[in-house]
Amino acid sequence: MSDKSDILIDVQNVSKKFCRDFKKSLWYGVKDTASDLFRRNKGQASPAADTTNTPNLPHSSSQNSSFPPPLREGEFWANQNISFQVRRGECLGLIGHNGAGKTTLLKMLNGLIKPDTGTITMKGRIGALIALGAGFNPILTGRENIYVNGSILGLSKKEIDAKLDEIIDFAEMEKAIDAPVRTYSSGMQVRLGFAVASFMDPDILLVDEVLAVGDLSFKNKCSQRMQAFRNSGGSLILVSHSMHSIQSNCEQTVLLDQGKIVACGETSESIAIYNNLQLASPEKASEEGTLGAAGDYNITSFTAAPCEGDKIFPNQSIDLTLEVESREVRDNIYFVFIIQQTDGSYITSCAAGTRTDETTLHEGTNRFHAHIEHLPLCPGTYLLAGGLWAKGQGNPIVTIGYDDPPAKFQVHASGSSADNSHAANGDLVHMDSLGLTWGSRQPAEIANHKA
């Protein structure tokens, strides 16, 4: 049986509602506050009371029931019946489309807003980066904000002094640390915010999508810092639209859709369900079963298939095939494809043939092929977008994967140690090392090459 003392985050049947009408929202707030005060004055147990004795916790929010009350006019559920646990040293991913309820949940975890039903128990000190510039006073300098944030977390001036240089160095803010925060760029705010949140000895770290603002080198530093934080026994919740980032950092992932949990478990499984939801979204579905349509041209199929066998493996040869139905003949056409990550991030693109080697689009069914001799992708799921362009025109004549659902294909692991290593590292590209040699050239060989 697992030790409950290792559970740093415990969320049970949490729901949160909001009202879209501002005036009604104010009125509902007054009524709810008056109702709570009336119950307390009568000596009745408050629905918001937490009967658990947890003196060592920074906050523990609760409400009376796991069954949300009926909504009033204009209200909607931002989160509904959310339950999960995060243990010491674990990183939990939180994914979902915009508006799924991720940020609302993070704000409840951080104690900024309280749930309407359910309980949230957070064990230890919390560091949070859930909104750009959140927790910073724009008038104060970066240095002053570090001391303010540290004091809020309960650190003494001496403790903050000991961490100050480390925070400034990590954020790369030596030259701007004494300037007002309002003069900082978004990237500078993120660097300082993450440094403050992660270096103040938190037990729990909450990180929202704001890290996407940072540059590549800073993202790498953050990844290393988060891994070190977990190794020291901290718990982490990471919110991101980058499935690569989620896959690389999180063993378990919660998928939210319309405020509810639709998947909670192994990260790869949650991401697969998320991709299926995205691709099957009715808002993106094209008409009459066609994948991409533009008047006289309809894309009916876009596939990636192995040249041998029935599965695609790293460094294997594959063929991409685009099928298009055309109602007319058109010359000077070329086929372009794009390979993306499941979050839509760009990996690579290519025009099948050159612009001096166009082909003719015939009336009826047309098939366009692109052959990739050695597909350099690691195991995982990938998206295909593309279409047909005409020479001399900037706009395509028909596309797939832009305004309509992209095609997708799966690269399978061959079971080799190299595949396992790439998967553990979260790599995207599979480099074949068969052509590399070990050691170095002798001086005579170098001289011969120079000659």
Secondary structure, 3 states (H helix, E strand, C coil): CCCHHHEEEEEEEEEEEEECCHHHHHHHHHHHHHHHHHHHHCCCCCCCCCCCCCCCCCEEEECCCCCCCCCCCCEEEEEEEEEEEEECCCEEEEECCCCCCHHHHHHHHCCCCCCCEEEEEECCCEEEECCCCCCCCCCCEHHHHHHHHHHHCCCCHHHHHHHHHHHHHHHCCCCCCCCEHHHCCHHHHHHHHHHHHHHCCCCEEEECHHHHHCCHHHHHHHHHHHHHHHHCCCEEEEECCCHHHHHHHCCEEEEEECCEEEEEEEHHHHHHHHHHHHHCCCCCCCHHHCCEEECCEEEEEEEEEECCCCCECCCCCEEEEEEEEECCCEEEEEEEEEEECCCCCEEEEEEECCCCCCEEECCEEEEEEEEECCCCECCEEEEEEEEEEECCCCCCCEEECCCCCCEEEEECCCCCHHHHHHHHHCCCECCCCCCCCCCCCCHHHHHHHHC
